[in-house]
């Protein structure tokens, strides 16, 4: 609980800077969009690449939610560890994803954004069977948990960064 409160407090403080510290009118040229919501949404859903983006983003966020909400279950029932280890593992995944940001940037520049997203989804698809095998894997289950969350850190980074850039590409191409 203390770790969650600390992280939320720190995040809240850090979010105050862009909200109150940046002068948006100096940094961004804005224009009002008068198109109503439903026609705009219908037009966006007519774009095949946007639908693929929505499906991939939904898969990623569903997987991330399953990992984060099921972490205590994986720890206590499958791995036989103490639930207090959950905060450490979540912290490892978040910090690990920060270390993967430069790797994701380089991969997306070298391979392209689409292939980087696919790699992130494939790594995430590898993580889930590993979670289900906890308790059956040889050796210390704690070590397997560390390996799994550090492996999950790559898709968290890749699928947290690259889809936003892909969405910007789609919007840019469709806007022309």
JOQUIBEL-V340673 format. One record per residue. N is the residue number from 1. BURIAL is + if it has 16 or more other ideal C-beta (glycine too) atoms within 10 Angstrom, else -. Layout:
n->{N & N}
burial->{BURIAL & BURIAL}
This chain:
n->{1 & 2 & 3 & 4 & 5 & 6 & 7 & 8 & 9 & 10 & 11 & 12 & 13 & 14 & 15 & 16 & 17 & 18 & 19 & 20 & 21 & 22 & 23 & 24 & 25 & 26 & 27 & 28 & 29 & 30 & 31 & 32 & 33 & 34 & 35 & 36 & 37 & 38 & 39 & 40 & 41 & 42 & 43 & 44 & 45 & 46 & 47 & 48 & 49 & 50 & 51 & 52 & 53 & 54 & 55 & 56 & 57 & 58 & 59 & 60 & 61 & 62 & 63 & 64 & 65 & 66 & 67 & 68 & 69 & 70 & 71 & 72 & 73 & 74 & 75 & 76 & 77 & 78 & 79 & 80 & 81 & 82 & 83 & 84 & 85 & 86 & 87 & 88 & 89 & 90 & 91 & 92 & 93 & 94 & 95 & 96 & 97 & 98 & 99 & 100 & 101 & 102 & 103 & 104 & 105 & 106 & 107 & 108 & 109 & 110 & 111 & 112 & 113 & 114 & 115 & 116 & 117 & 118 & 119 & 120 & 121 & 122 & 123 & 124 & 125 & 126 & 127 & 128 & 129 & 130 & 131 & 132 & 133 & 134 & 135 & 136 & 137 & 138 & 139 & 140 & 141 & 142 & 143 & 144 & 145 & 146 & 147 & 148 & 149 & 150 & 151 & 152 & 153 & 154 & 155 & 156 & 157 & 158 & 159 & 160 & 161 & 162 & 163 & 164 & 165 & 166 & 167 & 168 & 169 & 170 & 171 & 172 & 173 & 174 & 175 & 176}
burial->{- & - & - & - & - & - & - & - & - & - & - & - & - & - & - & - & - & - & - & - & - & - & - & - & - & - & - & - & - & - & - & - & - & - & - & - & - & - & - & - & - & - & - & - & - & - & - & - & - & + & - & - & + & - & - & + & + & - & - & + & - & - & + & + & - & - & + & - & - & - & + & - & - & + & + & - & - & + & + & - & + & - & - & - & + & + & + & - & + & + & - & + & + & - & - & + & + & - & - & + & - & - & - & + & + & - & + & + & - & - & - & - & + & - & - & + & + & - & + & + & + & - & + & + & - & - & + & - & - & + & + & - & - & + & - & - & - & - & - & - & + & - & - & + & + & + & - & + & + & + & + & + & + & + & + & + & + & + & + & + & + & + & + & - & - & + & - & - & - & + & - & - & - & - & - & -}
